[in-house]
């Protein structure tokens, strides 16, 4: 059935789909240009250093012909998603913003724009807004998203505005059959703005959907943002995302990433600390169980003096799961006084599981503090025996030690429903769970 | 008088190897309900191997012999079942488990045992009252309740925590592996009080120790000297005092004969 190569199938799909996408001749040209560049470069292959841990054969199995968009009712969404708990719900279904399911109650300083509508109404400003991917080999899936640009959402928080409610942005894959969806996301926080964004990627149904997201995040001077991200699509789904984040002077960005679902997940984040004293804290926890593969790449560029990043990633692989973490820190010549730390701690729970962790440092200036470390280990047999000797059954003891491995990361999740979900997924049903965080 | 109780632990001709090295050579030991036995011996004589193999620590190979607990084949039972059936090991070096809080382990452990015995699980209120009482009697700071298991505990706090767990789980057979080592005199007294509080006609206690001083506070019914992987001499409390006076070289000399 898949006799044609993935790139050939992408080109064929593009020919069929692109004429129906909004934006007029300007955007047809832009999309065709992106496709041509992608075809010339080719999709990443195993021999590419940055892509060697992903199963390209499996990726090539996904249907790149755009497939149908499903319909999602409010009831189905309610049943599948985490409770929004007072947050403003914004919903993207199969790559398109769904205004009907989203809460668009006006709020001063907050602008939410459906990209499909913007492309149709004002192709020129859409083109300014959606930057073309950098001429960088790692942005090939962003090129793919550019070639299929048809929807997504723009979220803007005006200067000086602090959002009263968190945003809960859902990316739902609903297709009943194998399909691929491409979405764009733009988030801009003006100077001094503040927001909390909870992002959730989920599937309704068990179809093998390929989801591709290209996102840009711009944090203005002295703004701050807390970003919780939960990726939990079904085990048949593939998900690739490319984030480009710019952080201005004095701004603070905190991200907590949980990759607990999706059969094949590749997350690329490029963060640029562009202004003096920009501050960024990234924490991540990923679980590769069953046959799942999770491949996380971060690239942090310190481009201004006294910028600071702290990265703390934990990976757990079991069954025949495969995980990879590749974290690159670049300190540019213009960034004296930069402070960067990165840790990657990994836990292997089965002989057939695999984790590859690769920290990279590139420093072009003196007077910086950079620390990084990566460890991969198994459960400690002495701890395991201690728990068994106290009467705990082996499954509970193993789950408890697995939980303990990332307890501090889980405890830091400020969203109770998400914290409970992550706990369950990592540690299963532990007895006495109400005591897991101790006595009140 | 002490022959009247039921046999709790019966070890016969037990030979055990760890990796490529044989540690126990035909060790025999019988402990009845109501008794406290002390096993003394020099470093490397096999004391920790004995408690480890009885509690089910992995890594031991039993070459020959048997160990029965309440008439059942102890060595065939997985470690968690031994614990649920009432065997408790107080570790010489209690492991730290950051990320699992102490009170969580206490309750999960207690309820696992209660469930096994067919008793109802304790609710949060009953449990809290019970555990707070035990913390007080072990003179442990309540802040240790919500810390990771043994995480950042001093040596003495770790040993008290072992005795606290023991007092909560109320074992039928308690094995204490050098619980007295590294304790100052006040902590030794607290630990000894904990052990004495557990003494009862239904229970048996085996104290493994290098020194005699714990036996000033917990008076044993029998004292055994372990050397070269077997028990070379048994006696009453006087044996421990003699050992203290004459040193282990005295035993090594007589054992060879």
Interface residues (C-beta under 8 A of the other chain):
Chain A: X380 X381 X382 X383 X385 X386 X387 X388 X389 X390 X391 X392 X393 X394 X396 X397 X400 X401 X403 X404 X405 X406 X407 X408 X430 X431 X432 X434 X435 X436 X437 X438 X439
Chain B: X55 X56 X57 X58 X78 X79 X80 X82 X83 X84 X88 X89 X91 X94 X95 X97 X98 X99 X100 X101 X103 X104 X105 X107 X108 X109 X111 X112 X113 X116 X124 X128 X145 X146 X148 X149 X165 X169
